[in-house]
């Protein structure tokens, strides 16, 4: 539920007003960076207040980040290929590299 519902929904809320296609917004919300920040904020919070069962919070956080790394690692290539095709780019075409990777002076 955290990885497939809560994170993407909160990511979409954070992108409210951002001008992009719905598919792009969903991709950004799904793959958004959160893991390292979660460790920081949990450790910060636990250092500033007493929490019963803090070890359970660490276990849940570790599991969610591990599953996130696995899930995103397995899905990033097919999702980005689909997004490229929807925008009229062929990710398998020979020729020019993807936008942003052309090198200096390749305008």
LINPE-V115426 format. One line per field, one symbol per residue. psi: psi as a letter, one per 20 degrees, with the letter a starting at -180 (. if undefined). burial: I if it has 24 or more other ideal C-beta (glycine too) atoms within 12 Angstrom, else O. A space follows every 10 residues. Layout:
psi->???
burial->???
This chain:
psi->gghifgghgh ghghjpipor qhhgghgghg jqphgghggg hghgghijqp ppkhhhgggg gggggghggg ghhhigghgh gggghhjjqo ijqqcqrqpi jhrpjl.
burial->OOIOOOIIOO IIOOOOOOOO OOOOIIIIII IIOIIOOIOO OIOOOOOOOO OOOOOOOOOO IOOIIOOIOO OIOOOOOOIO OOIOOOOOOO OOOOOOOOOO OOOOOOO
